[in-house]
Amino acid sequence: CAFVVGPAFTLLPLREYLLHGETWTFLGNAVFLPVGYELPGVFKNQPDHAVNGSLWSLKFELACYVFVPLALAMRRWQKPAVIAAWLASFGLARAIPADAGGLAFYIGTLAQLFRFFGAGMLLYLLADRVPLRQGGAWAGLAAVILAGFTPLFMEVTATAGAYALVVFAHHCGSGFRRIAARGDISYGVYVYAFPIQQALVPASLGFALPWLANATLALPLAALAGLCSWRLIERPALHYRRLTTAAARMQP
């Protein structure tokens, strides 16, 4: 984003862009710092100035991922720790206002997201006790739809909805499984779609439905970016993880 998208779309001279402090501050996103998502002179004539707004979630995802090895290290206290953290996330998400600033904002946002992440952890830890029944999944989906008209929508979605999602995924057909076996491009699509759509905003404005034109133009490019990300970054990283894990197990 900083050294390809930025130089290609900035309104500033290239030297001024590269020497601008905001360009280098933006790199803090790579190490999950709470910095902005704009670059100097980039997309300033568009409704949204962010170069990649998708980066907002990475720091919260990292925090959730860090909790996994911490829970594993607790051994017999794994389940109580995950249950306590999950229940606490519901309380914090309700207690901290959506417009909170500073540290409270990050705690509140993490709590909101951990309701869903923690549900997945619990379903894994309790897999021997929680039956994955499609009837229950359909009931969970119905509960989510009905809760959409109430203030409890997020709570119901993070419980009944999470269960329904896992059950439907568990019972998905062989056709879906064959697609997934070829690789997972979803995360790459998520990360790269935002700058691609931003770059296509000027080309989309000439259509009667700019949002539809933008989505149509961006979808194949985002899918291609996701595929490249999977093949060049994510799959090799997962392969390296398997190699290092196997080597560690072979050590005396």
C-alpha positions as CSV (number, residue, x, y, z in Angstrom):
1,C,0.0,0.0,0.0
2,A,2.7,2.5,1.0
3,F,5.2,1.8,-1.9
4,V,2.9,0.7,-4.7
5,V,-0.5,2.1,-4.3
6,G,0.7,5.3,-2.7
7,P,3.2,6.4,-5.4
8,A,0.8,5.4,-8.1
9,F,-2.1,7.5,-6.9
10,T,-0.6,10.3,-4.8
11,L,-1.1,13.9,-6.0
12,L,2.3,14.8,-4.5
13,P,5.6,14.7,-6.3
14,L,7.2,11.3,-5.7
15,R,10.1,12.7,-3.7
16,E,7.8,14.7,-1.4
17,Y,5.6,11.7,-0.9
18,L,8.5,9.4,0.1
19,L,9.9,12.0,2.5
20,H,6.5,12.7,4.1
21,G,6.2,11.6,7.7
22,E,2.7,10.2,7.1
23,T,4.1,7.7,4.6
24,W,6.4,6.2,7.2
25,T,3.8,6.4,10.0
26,F,1.5,4.3,7.9
27,L,4.0,1.4,8.1
28,G,3.0,1.1,11.8
29,N,0.1,-0.9,10.5
30,A,2.5,-3.7,9.6
31,V,3.3,-4.1,13.3
32,F,-0.3,-3.6,14.5
33,L,0.2,-0.1,15.9
34,P,-2.9,2.2,16.2
35,V,-2.0,4.5,13.4
36,G,-4.1,6.0,10.5
37,Y,-5.0,4.4,7.2
38,E,-4.3,7.4,5.0
39,L,-1.3,8.3,2.9
40,P,-0.2,11.8,1.8
41,G,-2.0,13.0,-1.3
42,V,-3.7,9.6,-2.0
43,F,-7.4,9.4,-2.7
44,K,-7.9,12.9,-1.3
45,N,-10.6,13.7,-4.0
46,Q,-12.7,10.7,-3.0
47,P,-15.4,10.3,-0.4
48,D,-13.2,8.0,1.7
49,H,-9.5,9.0,2.0
50,A,-8.3,5.7,3.6
51,V,-5.9,3.7,1.4
52,N,-6.8,0.4,3.2
53,G,-9.5,0.6,5.8
54,S,-9.4,-3.2,6.2
55,L,-6.2,-2.9,8.3
56,W,-8.3,-1.7,11.3
57,S,-9.1,-5.3,12.3
58,L,-5.5,-6.7,12.3
59,K,-4.5,-5.5,15.7
60,F,-7.6,-7.0,17.3
61,E,-7.2,-10.3,15.4
62,L,-3.6,-10.5,16.7
63,A,-4.8,-10.0,20.3
64,C,-7.3,-12.8,19.8
65,Y,-4.6,-15.1,18.4
66,V,-2.3,-14.3,21.3
67,F,-4.9,-15.5,23.7
68,V,-4.9,-19.0,22.1
69,P,-1.3,-20.1,23.3
70,L,-2.0,-18.4,26.6
71,A,-5.1,-20.6,27.0
72,L,-3.1,-23.7,25.9
73,A,-0.5,-22.9,28.5
74,M,-3.1,-23.1,31.3
75,R,-3.6,-26.8,30.7
76,R,-6.4,-28.0,32.9
77,W,-7.7,-24.5,33.3
78,Q,-8.1,-24.0,29.6
79,K,-11.9,-24.3,29.6
80,P,-12.5,-22.1,32.6
81,A,-10.2,-19.4,31.3
82,V,-11.9,-19.3,27.9
83,I,-15.4,-19.3,29.4
84,A,-14.4,-16.5,31.8
85,A,-12.8,-14.4,29.0
86,W,-15.8,-15.1,26.7
87,L,-18.4,-14.1,29.3
88,A,-16.3,-11.0,30.3
89,S,-16.3,-9.9,26.6
90,F,-20.1,-9.7,26.7
91,G,-20.1,-7.5,29.8
92,L,-17.3,-5.2,28.5
93,A,-19.0,-4.9,25.1
94,R,-22.1,-3.7,26.8
95,A,-20.4,-1.5,29.4
96,I,-18.1,0.5,27.1
97,P,-19.9,3.0,24.9
98,A,-19.4,2.7,21.2
99,D,-18.0,6.3,21.0
100,A,-15.5,5.7,23.8
101,G,-12.0,7.1,23.0
102,G,-8.4,6.1,24.0
103,L,-7.7,2.8,25.6
104,A,-11.4,2.2,26.3
105,F,-12.1,2.2,22.6
106,Y,-9.6,-0.6,22.0
107,I,-10.8,-2.7,25.0
108,G,-14.4,-2.3,23.9
109,T,-13.8,-3.2,20.3
110,L,-11.7,-6.2,21.3
111,A,-14.5,-7.3,23.6
112,Q,-17.1,-7.0,20.8
113,L,-15.0,-9.1,18.5
114,F,-13.9,-11.7,21.1
115,R,-17.6,-12.6,21.6
116,F,-17.4,-14.3,18.2
117,F,-13.8,-15.6,18.4
118,G,-14.4,-17.0,21.9
119,A,-17.5,-18.8,20.7
120,G,-15.4,-20.6,18.2
121,M,-12.8,-21.5,20.9
122,L,-15.5,-22.9,23.1
123,L,-17.2,-24.9,20.4
124,Y,-13.8,-26.5,19.8
125,L,-13.0,-27.1,23.4
126,L,-16.5,-28.6,24.0
127,A,-16.7,-30.5,20.8
128,D,-17.2,-33.8,22.7
129,R,-20.2,-32.3,24.5
130,V,-21.9,-30.0,22.0
131,P,-23.7,-32.0,19.2
132,L,-23.5,-30.4,15.8
133,R,-27.1,-30.9,14.7
134,Q,-28.5,-29.2,11.6
135,G,-31.9,-28.8,13.3
136,G,-30.2,-26.7,16.0
137,A,-28.4,-24.7,13.4
138,W,-31.6,-23.8,11.6
139,A,-33.1,-22.8,15.0
140,G,-30.0,-20.7,15.7
141,L,-30.3,-19.0,12.3
142,A,-34.0,-18.2,12.9
143,A,-33.0,-16.8,16.3
144,V,-30.5,-14.5,14.7
145,I,-33.1,-13.2,12.1
146,L,-35.6,-12.5,14.9
147,A,-33.0,-10.9,17.1
148,G,-32.3,-8.4,14.2
149,F,-35.3,-6.5,15.4
150,T,-34.1,-6.3,19.0
151,P,-31.2,-4.7,21.0
152,L,-29.8,-8.2,21.6
153,F,-28.8,-8.9,18.0
154,M,-25.1,-9.1,18.6
155,E,-25.4,-11.3,21.6
156,V,-27.6,-13.7,19.8
157,T,-25.4,-13.7,16.8
158,A,-22.3,-14.4,18.9
159,T,-24.0,-17.5,20.5
160,A,-26.8,-19.1,18.4
161,G,-25.3,-17.6,15.2
162,A,-21.8,-18.9,15.9
163,Y,-23.2,-22.3,16.6
164,A,-25.2,-22.3,13.4
165,L,-22.2,-21.2,11.3
166,V,-20.0,-23.9,12.7
167,V,-22.7,-26.6,12.2
168,F,-23.4,-25.5,8.6
169,A,-19.7,-25.5,7.8
170,H,-19.3,-29.0,9.4
171,H,-22.1,-30.4,7.3
172,C,-21.3,-28.6,4.1
173,G,-21.5,-30.6,0.9
174,S,-18.6,-32.2,-0.9
175,G,-18.6,-29.5,-3.6
176,F,-17.8,-26.8,-1.0
177,R,-15.1,-29.0,0.5
178,R,-13.4,-29.5,-2.9
179,I,-13.4,-25.7,-3.5
180,A,-11.8,-25.2,0.0
181,A,-9.2,-27.9,-0.7
182,R,-7.7,-25.9,-3.5
183,G,-6.8,-23.0,-1.1
184,D,-8.3,-20.3,0.9
185,I,-8.2,-16.9,-0.7
186,S,-10.7,-15.2,1.6
187,Y,-8.2,-13.4,3.8
188,G,-6.3,-12.0,0.9
189,V,-9.5,-10.8,-0.7
190,Y,-10.4,-9.0,2.6
191,V,-7.0,-7.3,2.9
192,Y,-6.6,-6.2,-0.7
193,A,-10.1,-5.5,-1.8
194,F,-10.2,-2.1,-0.1
195,P,-7.2,-0.4,-2.0
196,I,-8.4,-2.1,-5.2
197,Q,-11.9,-0.6,-4.8
198,Q,-10.5,2.8,-3.9
199,A,-8.4,2.8,-7.0
200,L,-11.5,2.0,-9.1
201,V,-13.7,4.8,-7.7
202,P,-13.0,7.3,-10.5
203,A,-13.8,4.6,-13.1
204,S,-17.0,3.7,-11.3
205,L,-18.5,7.2,-11.0
206,G,-19.6,7.3,-14.7
207,F,-22.1,4.5,-14.2
208,A,-25.7,4.8,-13.1
209,L,-25.0,2.6,-10.1
210,P,-21.4,3.5,-9.1
211,W,-21.4,1.1,-6.1
212,L,-22.4,-1.8,-8.3
213,A,-20.0,-0.9,-11.0
214,N,-17.2,-0.6,-8.4
215,A,-18.0,-4.0,-6.9
216,T,-18.2,-5.7,-10.3
217,L,-14.9,-4.2,-11.4
218,A,-13.1,-5.0,-8.2
219,L,-14.3,-8.5,-7.5
220,P,-12.1,-10.4,-10.1
221,L,-9.1,-8.2,-9.2
222,A,-9.6,-8.8,-5.5
223,A,-10.0,-12.5,-6.1
224,L,-6.7,-12.5,-8.1
225,A,-5.0,-10.6,-5.3
226,G,-6.3,-13.1,-2.8
227,L,-5.1,-16.0,-4.9
228,C,-1.6,-14.5,-5.2
229,S,-1.6,-13.9,-1.4
230,W,-2.5,-17.5,-0.8
231,R,0.1,-19.0,-3.1
232,L,3.0,-16.6,-2.4
233,I,2.5,-15.8,1.3
234,E,0.0,-17.7,3.3
235,R,0.5,-21.3,1.9
236,P,4.3,-21.1,2.2
237,A,4.0,-19.8,5.7
238,L,1.7,-22.6,6.7
239,H,4.1,-25.1,5.0
240,Y,7.0,-23.6,7.0
241,R,4.9,-23.9,10.2
242,R,4.3,-27.6,9.5
243,L,8.0,-28.2,8.9
244,T,9.1,-26.5,12.1
245,T,6.5,-28.3,14.1
246,A,7.6,-31.7,12.7
247,A,11.2,-30.8,13.4
248,A,10.4,-29.9,17.0
249,R,8.5,-33.1,17.6
250,M,11.5,-35.1,16.4
251,Q,13.9,-33.5,18.9
252,P,14.5,-35.7,22.0
